[in-house]
Amino acid sequence: MINIPLTQPYSEINFLNKEIKKAIAKVLSSGSYILSNECSLFEAEFSKYLNAEYVVGCNSGTDALFIALKAIGIKENDEVIIPSHSALATCAAVKMTGAKVIFADIEKDFYTINPKSVEDKISKNTKAVIAVHIYGQSCNMDALQKICRKHKINLIEDCAQSAGAEYRSKKLGTIGDIGCFSFFPTKNLGTVGDGGCVVTNNKKFFEFSKKFRQYGWDENRDSKFPGINSRLDEIQAAVLRVKLRKLDLFNSLRNEIAKNYIDLIDNPSLQLPIVRQESFHSFHLFVVLASNRDKLIGYLESNGIQAGLHYKKPIHETGGYSQDISLPVTLDIYKKNVSLPMYPFLKESQQNKIIKILNNFN
Ligand SMILES: *Cc1c(COP(=O)(O)O)cnc(C)c1O
């Protein structure tokens, strides 16, 4: 029986129970359920939190990536470079535009997209790079920015796992041209349904995104260009406003757990994460590498501890998205990755149990 789950979004909701119920009740009695006060207020509050000019709420992180790609003008036959070590959503969003997905390899120490591999993959058709801050770890943004500027291509940040994380004291999502967030319930800033947003300092990208999320409509509901329907509803926005006030607290709790794991797991067969210098990690996931990952997962589960795989397969080896290419670091890491329980309310006694059990693994 599992008694320590991998993630537990309910514990955050429960901690904020009264405020969340009040916020939802206010929406119910307001009579406005789509794109009204709560969404506008959340957009303003999140842009202030991030220190960014503009935020546009939408229906999911996948949609945020799709909107961002459309905002920078990605068309069929353009090429977009992404890591294969990511959620399928990163790739799905590129596919939705009709552009060609080009996979780059990742950095061995940080698991984030490798700038050298990106540069190797650039062609005359390359229009954008998506930097995925995987597990909450910042990509090497200086190097990526330099490459993108040199080749005059856009840099999109996939911040689905990195809400509140930083690189050189800047919030992730505000460094590239557009940042994309997911508010899926288990994410660092999660809601009670689907949600997402794009973040930018570029007025043109902002205005496009705001229209594109609703059929290309302007303020007068005149459609200026074809769009989609991807809105952040009022209940999700109201919950997000409550949860945003606790994002820094929750991220610091995650960092305390990560510190405990890093300080106290001393099993030499496990490789622990390394945090990039001059960055703040959001520890969406705490991933260790084990040469015998299946055995480790079975062992943890037989001790009541749920373990996860992020990811089970690299995207380039996944059914509908597969490509016959060689990405040696990606392959090595996916074969070894095991995610340990990580959420703000993981108790100290539970952490100690996990650490003790891991230290006895052989
Ligand atoms: C969760 C996630 C997404 C997709 O977000 P949804 O809200 O589920 O569409 C995209 N990229 C990464 C890296 C993710 O972890």
The ligand as an ORCA input file, in Angstrom:
! r2SCAN-3c Opt
* xyz 0 1
  C       2.711     20.228    -17.638
  C       3.625     20.653    -18.707
  C       3.164     21.239    -19.894
  C       1.707     21.281    -20.283
  O       0.836     21.892    -19.456
  P      -0.731     21.536    -19.532
  O      -1.323     22.618    -18.674
  O      -0.907     20.180    -18.966
  O      -1.153     21.636    -20.940
  C       4.085     21.706    -20.809
  N       5.406     21.592    -20.603
  C       5.900     21.012    -19.486
  C       7.373     20.927    -19.303
  C       5.027     20.504    -18.512
  O       5.523     19.925    -17.419
*
